[in-house]
């Protein structure tokens, strides 16, 4: 069940941090109603941006949980939170033009978000559509595939 008040993960590669700050600045009011989970430096930037906007407009700033930096395990921490059902959506502004030292972690994070049917935006247009959806402020029950047959499959030993 994705609750009305959501846990929104926000991640951005270095070359996209200015874009995510601008996006958070533009969407602060919608985001302020939810809890945010961010990796590393992105978390600091998001927290500074949304706190400033909330103070300027006499709003309570949302909770921003900061994980480790992506290359230092933050992507894996976020993936674990998804597996535990503690993340409702992912906004991940990644850089498709720059190889990352933790590309395998990024791929694993995206794989987990698909596996657990977590709405995931990988660019600003998709993030804009997700945040402006009527479902953003409602309870929602996504269908999650049942993997029982995979977990209980027979494995031949030699």
Helices and strands as residue ranges (DSSP letters): E 7-12, G 14-16, H 17-31, E 35-39, H 40-56, E 64-67, G 70-72, H 74-83, E 89-93, H 103-115, E 119-121, H 124-132, G 134-137, H 148-151
